[in-house]
């Protein structure tokens, strides 16, 4: 028995070290795609500037969560400003995941574009039930770090599908390959869309290759009639006259 205890005492530190190395390797692999995206400092700076610019919605300035994911769906950044709704942290990550997951190098789909498409009779009906959020990951970790550079979501794949405004795919200048997605949440869904758009613009990642809007980008589309049907199949509800006007003035670098 004494020999067995001594053997375990010798092996245990080795096993612990091996576990640490494996965990470190896993974390590094999960965040490797984040190198092509802005860091927490840059995202927070963009969010801080945009919430002051008048985006409609409930709050002035807006109080928001913003999340970036890389192309693999791994969370790279979670940032927060103001007394943002706690529930919006996970929603912002869902939106980033959705925009990244359903955009490619030819077509960008914002979460706003998906609203009508997932309704009964829509071309993507049922999509909202695919790729569910990993609840264990979403609510794990020290809440005091939520929104900081050390947010527990960083390096994890949270998943989730969100079907209202606030999520956009990220594209750099050049070959316009998808780098990941941005999701913001904390106000009306239309304001969330506007804020995500303006942040993407500030970060230089709005060079979309094409989209379903009239401008061939991924802007929000307000074409739902009184019966609730979208004329083009990718419409989003109107939140207010103010946000509709603001969204109508948004342009991507490739827009005509």
C-alpha positions as CSV (number, residue, x, y, z in Angstrom):
1,X,0.0,0.0,0.0
2,X,2.9,2.4,0.9
3,X,4.5,1.7,-2.5
4,X,1.2,2.4,-4.3
5,X,0.9,5.7,-2.5
6,X,4.5,6.8,-3.3
7,X,3.9,5.9,-6.9
8,X,0.7,8.0,-7.1
9,X,2.5,10.9,-5.4
10,X,5.1,10.7,-8.1
11,X,2.7,10.4,-11.1
12,X,0.1,12.9,-9.9
13,X,2.2,16.0,-10.6
14,X,3.0,14.7,-14.0
15,X,-0.7,14.1,-14.8
16,X,-1.5,17.6,-13.5
17,X,1.2,19.1,-15.7
18,X,-0.1,17.1,-18.7
19,X,-3.6,18.3,-18.1
20,X,-2.4,21.9,-17.9
21,X,-0.5,21.5,-21.2
22,X,-3.5,20.0,-22.9
23,X,-5.8,22.7,-21.7
24,X,-3.4,25.4,-22.8
25,X,-3.1,23.8,-26.2
26,X,-6.8,23.6,-26.5
27,X,-7.3,27.3,-25.5
28,X,-4.6,28.4,-28.0
29,X,-6.1,26.4,-30.8
30,X,-9.6,27.8,-30.1
31,X,-8.4,31.5,-30.2
32,X,-5.9,31.2,-33.1
33,X,-8.4,32.7,-35.5
34,X,-8.8,35.7,-33.3
35,X,-5.4,37.1,-34.4
36,X,-7.1,38.5,-37.6
37,X,-9.7,40.4,-35.5
38,X,-9.5,43.5,-33.3
39,X,-8.6,43.0,-29.6
40,X,-10.7,43.9,-26.6
41,X,-9.2,47.4,-26.4
42,X,-10.1,48.2,-30.0
43,X,-13.6,46.7,-29.7
44,X,-14.3,48.6,-26.5
45,X,-13.1,51.9,-28.0
46,X,-15.3,51.4,-31.1
47,X,-18.3,50.5,-28.9
48,X,-17.7,53.5,-26.6
49,X,-17.6,55.9,-29.6
50,X,-20.7,54.5,-31.3
51,X,-23.1,54.5,-28.4
52,X,-22.7,58.2,-28.2
53,X,-23.6,58.8,-31.9
54,X,-27.4,58.7,-31.6
55,X,-28.7,55.3,-32.7
56,X,-32.4,55.5,-31.8
57,X,-33.7,52.9,-29.3
58,X,-34.5,53.1,-25.7
59,X,-31.3,54.4,-24.1
60,X,-29.2,57.4,-24.8
61,X,-26.4,56.7,-24.8
62,X,-27.0,53.1,-25.5
63,X,-25.8,50.5,-23.0
64,X,-24.5,47.5,-24.8
65,X,-22.7,44.2,-25.0
66,X,-20.5,43.4,-28.0
67,X,-19.0,40.0,-28.9
68,X,-16.7,39.0,-31.7
69,X,-16.2,35.4,-32.9
70,X,-13.7,34.1,-35.4
71,X,-14.5,31.9,-38.4
72,X,-14.5,28.8,-36.3
73,X,-17.1,30.3,-34.0
74,X,-14.7,30.7,-31.1
75,X,-15.3,33.8,-29.0
76,X,-12.5,36.3,-29.3
77,X,-13.8,39.4,-27.5
78,X,-16.6,40.3,-25.1
79,X,-17.0,43.9,-24.3
80,X,-19.6,45.9,-22.3
81,X,-20.4,49.5,-21.7
82,X,-22.9,51.0,-19.3
83,X,-25.5,49.1,-17.2
84,X,-26.3,46.8,-20.1
85,X,-28.9,44.1,-19.6
86,X,-27.2,41.0,-18.1
87,X,-29.2,38.8,-20.5
88,X,-27.8,40.6,-23.5
89,X,-24.3,39.1,-22.9
90,X,-25.3,35.7,-24.3
91,X,-27.6,37.3,-26.9
92,X,-24.6,39.3,-28.3
93,X,-22.6,36.1,-28.6
94,X,-25.5,34.3,-30.3
95,X,-25.8,37.1,-32.8
96,X,-22.1,37.0,-33.6
97,X,-22.2,33.2,-34.0
98,X,-25.3,33.4,-36.3
99,X,-23.9,36.0,-38.7
100,X,-20.6,34.1,-39.0
101,X,-22.3,30.7,-39.3
102,X,-24.7,31.7,-42.1
103,X,-22.4,34.1,-44.2
104,X,-19.7,33.1,-46.7
105,X,-17.3,34.6,-49.2
106,X,-20.1,35.3,-51.6
107,X,-23.1,36.4,-49.5
108,X,-23.4,38.1,-46.1
109,X,-26.5,37.5,-44.0
110,X,-27.1,39.7,-41.0
111,X,-29.3,38.4,-38.1
112,X,-31.8,41.1,-39.2
113,X,-32.0,39.4,-42.6
114,X,-33.0,36.1,-41.1
115,X,-36.1,37.2,-39.2
116,X,-38.7,36.6,-41.9
117,X,-36.9,33.7,-43.4
118,X,-37.3,31.6,-40.3
119,X,-41.0,32.3,-39.9
120,X,-43.5,29.6,-40.9
121,X,-43.4,29.4,-44.7
122,X,-40.1,31.2,-44.8
123,X,-37.1,29.8,-46.8
124,X,-35.1,29.1,-43.6
125,X,-38.0,28.0,-41.4
126,X,-36.7,26.1,-38.4
127,X,-33.2,27.5,-38.6
128,X,-33.6,29.2,-35.2
129,X,-33.8,25.8,-33.5
130,X,-30.4,24.6,-35.0
131,X,-27.0,25.0,-33.3
132,X,-28.3,25.6,-29.8
133,X,-26.4,27.6,-27.2
134,X,-24.0,25.6,-25.0
135,X,-25.6,26.6,-21.7
136,X,-22.7,25.3,-19.6
137,X,-20.3,27.5,-21.5
138,X,-22.6,30.5,-21.6
139,X,-23.1,30.8,-17.8
140,X,-19.7,29.4,-16.6
141,X,-17.0,31.4,-14.9
142,X,-16.6,34.4,-12.6
143,X,-19.3,36.9,-13.3
144,X,-17.0,39.7,-12.2
145,X,-15.0,39.2,-15.4
146,X,-18.0,39.4,-17.8
147,X,-17.3,42.0,-20.4
148,X,-13.6,42.2,-19.6
149,X,-10.6,41.0,-21.6
150,X,-10.8,37.9,-19.4
151,X,-14.4,37.1,-20.0
152,X,-14.9,33.4,-19.5
153,X,-16.5,33.1,-23.0
154,X,-13.2,34.0,-24.7
155,X,-11.7,30.9,-26.4
156,X,-15.0,29.0,-26.2
157,X,-17.6,28.1,-28.8
158,X,-21.0,29.2,-27.4
159,X,-23.1,28.4,-30.5
160,X,-26.6,29.7,-30.7
161,X,-28.8,31.2,-33.4
162,X,-30.5,34.6,-33.1
163,X,-33.0,35.9,-35.6
164,X,-33.3,39.6,-35.0
165,X,-31.1,42.6,-35.6
166,X,-27.6,43.1,-34.2
167,X,-25.4,40.4,-35.8
168,X,-23.1,41.0,-38.8
169,X,-20.4,39.0,-40.5
170,X,-16.9,40.5,-40.7
171,X,-15.0,41.1,-43.9
172,X,-11.6,42.8,-44.4
173,X,-10.4,44.6,-47.5
174,X,-9.0,42.4,-50.3
175,X,-10.4,38.9,-51.0
176,X,-13.4,39.5,-48.7
177,X,-13.2,36.2,-46.9
178,X,-15.3,35.9,-43.8
179,X,-13.2,36.5,-40.7
180,X,-15.9,36.0,-38.2
181,X,-18.9,37.8,-36.8
182,X,-19.9,40.7,-34.5
183,X,-23.0,40.7,-32.3
184,X,-24.3,43.5,-30.1
185,X,-27.2,43.5,-27.8
186,X,-28.7,45.9,-25.2
187,X,-31.4,48.0,-26.9
188,X,-34.1,47.5,-29.6
189,X,-33.0,45.0,-32.2
190,X,-33.0,47.8,-34.8
191,X,-30.6,49.9,-32.7
192,X,-28.5,46.9,-32.1
193,X,-28.2,46.4,-35.9
194,X,-27.2,50.1,-36.4
195,X,-24.6,49.9,-33.6
196,X,-23.1,46.7,-34.9
197,X,-22.9,48.2,-38.4
198,X,-21.2,51.4,-37.2
199,X,-18.8,49.4,-35.1
200,X,-17.9,47.2,-38.0
201,X,-17.3,50.3,-40.1
202,X,-15.0,51.8,-37.5
203,X,-13.1,48.5,-37.2
204,X,-12.7,48.4,-41.0
205,X,-14.4,45.0,-41.4
206,X,-17.5,45.9,-43.5
207,X,-16.3,45.0,-47.0
208,X,-19.1,42.5,-47.6
209,X,-19.1,40.6,-51.0
210,X,-22.9,40.8,-51.4
211,X,-26.2,40.6,-49.7
212,X,-30.0,40.3,-50.0
213,X,-30.8,44.0,-49.6
214,X,-31.5,46.3,-52.5
215,X,-27.9,47.7,-52.1
216,X,-26.5,44.2,-52.3
217,X,-25.3,44.2,-48.7
218,X,-26.5,42.8,-45.3
219,X,-28.4,45.9,-44.1
220,X,-31.7,45.5,-42.3
221,X,-34.7,45.4,-44.7
222,X,-38.1,46.9,-43.7
223,X,-40.5,45.3,-46.2
224,X,-43.0,43.5,-44.0
225,X,-46.6,44.4,-44.8
226,X,-49.6,44.7,-42.6
227,X,-50.3,41.0,-42.8
228,X,-46.8,40.2,-41.5
229,X,-45.3,39.0,-44.8
230,X,-42.0,40.2,-46.1
231,X,-42.0,41.1,-49.8
232,X,-38.5,39.8,-50.4
233,X,-38.5,37.1,-47.7
234,X,-35.7,38.7,-45.6
235,X,-37.6,41.5,-43.9
236,X,-37.3,42.7,-40.3
237,X,-40.0,44.5,-38.2
238,X,-39.8,48.2,-37.8
239,X,-38.8,49.4,-34.4
240,X,-39.3,53.1,-34.8
241,X,-39.3,55.8,-37.5
242,X,-36.0,57.0,-36.1
243,X,-34.2,53.7,-36.4
244,X,-35.7,53.0,-39.9
245,X,-34.3,56.4,-41.1
246,X,-30.9,55.8,-39.6
247,X,-30.6,52.3,-41.0
248,X,-31.7,53.5,-44.4
249,X,-28.6,55.8,-44.5
250,X,-26.1,53.0,-43.7
251,X,-23.7,52.0,-46.5
252,X,-21.0,49.4,-46.8
253,X,-17.8,50.2,-48.8
254,X,-19.1,48.1,-51.7
255,X,-22.6,49.7,-51.8
256,X,-23.6,51.6,-55.0
